[in-house]
Amino acid sequence: MRFSVTPLLVLALALFADTNRCGAQAPSESDVSFKAAVDGSEQRYVQLLFGDYNAEQPRNVLIALHGHGSDRWQFVKDARDECRVARDFARKHGMIFISPDYRARTSWMGPAAEADVVQIIADVRSKHRVDRVFLCGGSMGGTGALTFAAMHPDLIAGVASMNGTANLLEYENFQDAIRESFGGTKAEIPAEYKKRSAEYWPERLTMPVGCTVSGNDQPVPPDSVLRLIKVLQSLNRKVLVVFRKDAGHATSYEDGMTILEFMFSAATTGN
């Protein structure tokens, strides 16, 4: 039987080159299920281990939160800059990479999602020798990263938010999804929306914070994050914002790496 394998071979080589550029070894990938303590449901997260993993060596952890409409596979598989830079950053620093569903494609870090991330951190710590836990995300995930860091500063060593919002009381988009996740509208439960808005709790953001925001971002406008950064600067916190006036709802690879490296360096070396 004779057939041409050239197109398949070309595709395989292209995929191999993308995931193993610069000679990097493909990571060990695990799709982990767990029983959520908050309600007994089955939830999932993906774990990537880069390089020669040694269970006796302490490792830092990077948790990446997906955007609205995506799931745990976005930051694991997607080629967009925000996702690729998070993987490359974790690989560079030999980190354990965790990408959770955090409850739903449209969770916006509601109470159940928050409880799941707390449980995931405990689960990862029980299975590995963990040094520090870092948090990043894009769009909804960037919002969730700021929310979670402000609510659990004792768990997070640094946070990098790409195109997120810091004020869910003033935010007007995706209201049906946020209402379902939070358990009501902002008119019905304003305290819950305020509780999950990092702008109202700058004193809790004691860890290094890096943010990218864009002037023409329509899905997630930048104003609240810019205000939050100004307050954090007045408190002499370690913060960095990359503001692209003419950009839309996206973060470039270079800008993503800038805030990730800032977060990591400020937390681990003090610089």
C-alpha positions in Angstrom: 0.0 0.0 0.0 1.5 3.3 -1.1 0.5 6.8 0.1 2.0 10.2 0.6 2.8 11.2 4.2 4.4 14.5 3.3 1.5 16.8 4.5 1.2 14.9 7.8 4.9 14.9 8.3 5.1 18.7 7.7 2.3 19.3 10.2 3.9 17.1 12.8 7.2 18.8 12.4 5.6 22.2 12.7 3.8 21.2 15.9 7.0 19.7 17.3 8.9 22.9 16.5 6.3 25.1 18.2 6.2 23.0 21.4 9.9 22.3 21.5 11.5 25.5 20.1 15.0 26.2 21.3 15.4 22.5 22.2 12.9 22.6 25.0 11.6 19.3 26.2 7.8 18.8 25.9 6.2 19.1 29.3 4.5 16.3 31.2 0.8 17.0 31.1 -1.9 15.8 33.5 -5.6 16.5 33.5 -6.5 16.4 37.2 -10.0 15.9 38.6 -11.0 16.6 42.2 -14.1 16.7 44.3 -14.9 20.3 45.1 -15.2 20.8 48.8 -17.7 23.6 48.4 -20.4 21.5 46.7 -19.1 18.0 46.0 -19.0 18.5 42.2 -16.2 17.1 40.0 -13.9 19.9 38.9 -10.6 19.9 36.9 -7.3 21.6 36.3 -4.4 20.9 34.0 -0.9 20.5 35.4 2.3 20.9 33.3 5.7 19.8 34.6 8.7 21.2 32.6 12.1 19.7 32.2 13.5 17.0 34.5 11.1 17.1 37.4 12.6 16.2 40.7 10.0 15.7 43.5 12.6 16.6 46.1 13.3 20.0 44.6 11.1 22.9 45.8 9.3 24.5 42.9 7.4 27.7 42.3 3.9 27.4 40.9 2.2 29.6 38.2 -1.6 29.4 38.1 -3.1 30.7 34.9 -6.7 31.8 34.7 -8.5 31.5 31.4 -10.7 34.2 29.7 -14.5 34.4 29.3 -15.8 31.5 27.2 -12.7 29.4 27.5 -11.7 26.6 29.9 -8.6 25.0 31.5 -7.1 24.2 28.1 -6.8 27.8 26.9 -3.5 28.5 28.7 -2.3 25.0 27.9 -2.9 24.8 24.2 -3.8 28.3 22.8 -1.1 30.0 20.6 -2.3 33.5 21.4 0.4 35.7 23.0 -1.1 35.8 26.5 -1.2 32.0 26.8 2.1 31.3 25.1 4.0 33.7 27.2 2.6 32.2 30.4 3.8 28.8 29.3 7.2 30.0 28.2 7.6 32.0 31.5 6.8 28.9 33.6 9.1 26.7 31.5 12.0 29.3 31.8 11.8 29.3 35.5 11.1 25.6 36.0 7.7 26.2 37.5 4.7 23.9 38.0 2.1 25.3 35.6 -1.5 25.0 36.7 -4.5 25.9 34.5 -7.9 25.4 36.2 -11.4 25.5 34.9 -12.2 27.5 38.1 -15.8 26.5 37.9 -17.1 27.6 34.6 -16.3 29.2 31.2 -17.9 32.3 32.5 -17.2 32.2 36.2 -15.6 35.7 36.8 -14.2 34.4 40.1 -17.4 34.0 41.9 -17.6 32.2 45.3 -17.5 28.7 44.0 -14.6 29.5 41.7 -12.7 31.2 44.5 -13.2 28.1 46.7 -12.0 25.8 43.9 -8.7 27.8 43.5 -8.1 27.7 47.2 -8.6 24.0 47.1 -6.3 23.6 44.0 -3.5 25.4 45.8 -3.8 23.1 48.8 -3.9 20.1 46.5 -0.8 21.1 44.6 1.0 21.8 47.8 0.1 18.4 49.1 1.6 16.7 46.0 4.7 18.8 45.5 7.4 20.7 47.4 6.1 24.2 46.7 8.0 27.4 47.3 5.8 30.3 46.1 2.5 30.5 44.2 2.1 33.1 41.5 -1.1 34.0 39.7 -1.8 35.3 36.2 -4.7 35.5 33.8 -6.1 37.3 30.8 -9.4 39.2 30.4 -11.8 37.5 32.8 -8.8 35.6 34.1 -6.9 38.9 34.6 -9.9 40.1 36.6 -10.0 36.9 38.6 -6.3 37.1 39.3 -6.7 40.5 40.9 -9.8 39.4 42.8 -8.3 36.3 44.2 -5.0 38.0 45.2 -6.9 40.7 47.1 -9.0 38.1 48.8 -6.2 35.7 49.6 -2.9 37.6 49.9 -1.5 35.0 52.2 -1.6 32.4 49.3 -0.2 34.5 46.5 3.4 35.7 46.1 2.8 37.8 43.0 0.1 38.5 40.5 0.1 39.4 36.7 -3.2 40.7 35.2 -3.5 41.1 31.5 -6.5 43.2 30.3 -8.6 42.7 33.4 -10.9 44.9 35.5 -10.5 45.9 39.1 -14.1 47.1 39.7 -17.0 44.8 39.1 -19.5 47.3 40.6 -18.9 49.6 37.7 -18.2 47.0 35.0 -21.1 46.6 32.6 -20.3 43.8 30.2 -21.2 40.1 30.6 -23.7 40.8 33.3 -25.8 37.7 32.9 -22.7 35.5 33.4 -21.5 37.5 36.4 -25.0 37.4 38.0 -25.1 33.6 37.7 -21.6 33.3 39.1 -22.0 35.7 42.0 -25.6 34.7 42.9 -27.4 37.9 42.0 -27.2 41.3 40.3 -25.2 44.2 41.6 -28.4 45.9 42.6 -29.4 42.8 44.6 -26.0 41.9 46.2 -23.7 45.0 45.8 -21.5 43.8 48.8 -20.6 40.7 46.8 -19.5 42.7 43.8 -17.5 45.1 46.0 -16.0 42.1 47.8 -14.6 40.8 44.5 -13.4 44.2 43.2 -9.7 44.6 43.9 -9.9 48.4 43.5 -11.7 48.6 46.9 -9.1 46.6 48.7 -5.6 47.9 47.7 -4.2 47.4 51.2 -4.6 43.7 50.7 -2.5 43.6 47.6 0.8 43.2 49.5 2.5 41.1 46.8 4.1 42.5 43.6 1.4 43.4 41.0 2.0 43.7 37.3 -0.8 44.7 34.9 -1.2 45.3 31.1 -4.1 47.6 30.0 -5.1 49.0 26.7 -6.7 52.4 25.9 -9.0 51.0 23.2 -10.1 47.9 25.2 -13.9 47.8 24.8 -14.7 44.4 26.4 -12.7 45.3 29.6 -12.0 49.0 29.9 -8.7 49.9 31.6 -9.9 52.7 34.0 -10.3 50.8 37.2 -6.9 49.0 36.9 -5.2 52.3 36.2 -6.8 53.8 39.3 -5.8 50.8 41.4 -2.2 51.0 40.2 -2.0 54.7 41.3 -3.2 53.8 44.8 -0.8 51.0 45.0 2.0 53.3 44.0 1.0 55.8 46.7 1.3 52.9 49.2 4.8 52.2 47.9 3.9 48.7 46.7 5.9 46.9 44.1 3.8 47.5 41.0 4.2 47.8 37.2 1.7 48.8 34.6 2.2 48.5 30.8 -0.4 50.8 29.2 -0.8 50.7 25.4 -3.0 53.7 24.5 -3.9 52.6 21.0 -4.2 48.8 21.7 -7.4 46.8 22.0 -8.4 43.8 24.1 -5.0 42.0 23.9 -1.6 41.8 25.5 1.5 41.3 23.3 4.0 38.5 24.1 6.6 41.1 25.1 4.3 43.0 27.4 3.1 39.8 29.0 6.7 38.7 29.7 7.5 42.1 31.1 4.9 42.0 33.8 5.5 38.3 34.6 9.2 38.8 35.0 8.6 41.9 37.1 6.2 40.0 39.4 8.7 37.1 39.7 11.8 39.2 40.3 10.2 41.5 42.8 8.9 38.6 44.8 12.0 36.4 44.7 14.9 38.9 44.7 13.2 42.1 45.9 14.2 44.0 42.7 
